[in-house]
Amino acid sequence: MKTFLPIAIATVLGAAALPQNASAAWPWHPRVNEVSGRLNNEQRRIGNGVATGRLSPGQANRLERGEQHIQRQESRDLARHGGHLTAREQLRLNREENLQSRRINQAEHHSIFHRWFHR
């Protein structure tokens, strides 16, 4: 009985430490991996754009809101299907990510800062 209590406490604390994002809780599903990987890539691109001065803080905020919208949709879809995405949901999320990627490209290439440094 003395060993049961520490194991129970460790189990509860371990469960509390699990990520709240459903996509991180189910990393073995290929559709989830693809969509989550794309979201992470877009986040990295936005961060690099701000760091290099190709994106203004306002542009980054707008792009971040678009990313948050896609992440919320992914979380809702995952919750609906027990941590999995259907092929249709994956297709829709990929289309949204394609649009978001184009927005990032346009913002980087049409930024005031970008034009200033590349005259």
NUPATI-529569 format. One record per residue (C-alpha): residue number from 1; residue in one letter; chain; x, y, z. Coordinates in steps of 0.25 Angstrom, whole numbers, always signed. Layout:
% NUPATI-529569
NUM / A / A / X / Y / Z
...
% end
This chain:
% NUPATI-529569
1 / M / A / +0 / +0 / +0
2 / K / A / +12 / +9 / +3
3 / T / A / +16 / +8 / -12
4 / F / A / +3 / +10 / -17
5 / L / A / +1 / +25 / -13
6 / P / A / +14 / +30 / -20
7 / I / A / +10 / +23 / -33
8 / A / A / -4 / +29 / -32
9 / I / A / +2 / +43 / -30
10 / A / A / +12 / +41 / -41
11 / T / A / +1 / +36 / -51
12 / V / A / -8 / +48 / -47
13 / L / A / +3 / +58 / -49
14 / G / A / +8 / +52 / -62
15 / A / A / -7 / +52 / -67
16 / A / A / -7 / +67 / -63
17 / A / A / +6 / +70 / -71
18 / L / A / +1 / +64 / -84
19 / P / A / -1 / +75 / -95
20 / Q / A / -15 / +81 / -96
21 / N / A / -14 / +81 / -111
22 / A / A / -21 / +69 / -116
23 / S / A / -11 / +68 / -128
24 / A / A / +0 / +66 / -118
25 / A / A / -7 / +56 / -110
26 / W / A / -9 / +47 / -123
27 / P / A / +5 / +48 / -130
28 / W / A / +4 / +35 / -137
29 / H / A / -8 / +38 / -146
30 / P / A / -2 / +42 / -160
31 / R / A / -13 / +52 / -164
32 / V / A / -11 / +59 / -150
33 / N / A / +4 / +59 / -152
34 / E / A / +3 / +65 / -166
35 / V / A / -6 / +76 / -162
36 / S / A / +1 / +79 / -149
37 / G / A / +15 / +79 / -156
38 / R / A / +9 / +89 / -166
39 / L / A / +4 / +98 / -154
40 / N / A / +18 / +98 / -148
41 / N / A / +24 / +101 / -161
42 / E / A / +15 / +113 / -163
43 / Q / A / +18 / +118 / -148
44 / R / A / +33 / +117 / -151
45 / R / A / +32 / +125 / -164
46 / I / A / +24 / +136 / -157
47 / G / A / +34 / +137 / -146
48 / N / A / +46 / +137 / -156
49 / G / A / +39 / +148 / -164
50 / V / A / +38 / +157 / -151
51 / A / A / +52 / +154 / -147
52 / T / A / +58 / +158 / -161
53 / G / A / +49 / +170 / -162
54 / R / A / +41 / +165 / -174
55 / L / A / +28 / +165 / -166
56 / S / A / +24 / +176 / -157
57 / P / A / +18 / +173 / -144
58 / G / A / +4 / +176 / -149
59 / Q / A / +5 / +167 / -161
60 / A / A / +10 / +156 / -151
61 / N / A / -2 / +158 / -142
62 / R / A / -12 / +157 / -154
63 / L / A / -5 / +144 / -159
64 / E / A / -4 / +138 / -145
65 / R / A / -19 / +140 / -144
66 / G / A / -21 / +132 / -156
67 / E / A / -12 / +121 / -151
68 / Q / A / -20 / +121 / -138
69 / H / A / -33 / +119 / -146
70 / I / A / -27 / +107 / -153
71 / Q / A / -22 / +101 / -140
72 / R / A / -36 / +103 / -133
73 / Q / A / -42 / +96 / -145
74 / E / A / -33 / +85 / -144
75 / S / A / -35 / +83 / -129
76 / R / A / -50 / +83 / -131
77 / D / A / -49 / +72 / -142
78 / L / A / -39 / +64 / -133
79 / A / A / -49 / +65 / -121
80 / R / A / -61 / +61 / -130
81 / H / A / -53 / +48 / -135
82 / G / A / -45 / +43 / -123
83 / G / A / -32 / +49 / -127
84 / H / A / -33 / +46 / -142
85 / L / A / -36 / +54 / -155
86 / T / A / -44 / +49 / -166
87 / A / A / -39 / +51 / -180
88 / R / A / -49 / +62 / -183
89 / E / A / -45 / +70 / -170
90 / Q / A / -30 / +68 / -174
91 / L / A / -33 / +73 / -188
92 / R / A / -40 / +85 / -183
93 / L / A / -29 / +88 / -173
94 / N / A / -19 / +87 / -184
95 / R / A / -26 / +97 / -192
96 / E / A / -27 / +107 / -181
97 / E / A / -12 / +105 / -179
98 / N / A / -9 / +107 / -194
99 / L / A / -17 / +120 / -193
100 / Q / A / -9 / +124 / -180
101 / S / A / +4 / +120 / -187
102 / R / A / +1 / +129 / -199
103 / R / A / -3 / +141 / -189
104 / I / A / +11 / +139 / -182
105 / N / A / +18 / +140 / -195
106 / Q / A / +10 / +152 / -200
107 / A / A / +12 / +159 / -186
108 / E / A / +27 / +156 / -187
109 / H / A / +29 / +161 / -201
110 / H / A / +20 / +173 / -200
111 / S / A / +24 / +178 / -187
112 / I / A / +29 / +193 / -185
113 / F / A / +42 / +188 / -178
114 / H / A / +44 / +178 / -190
115 / R / A / +43 / +189 / -200
116 / W / A / +52 / +198 / -193
117 / F / A / +63 / +188 / -192
118 / H / A / +62 / +183 / -206
119 / R / A / +62 / +196 / -214
% end
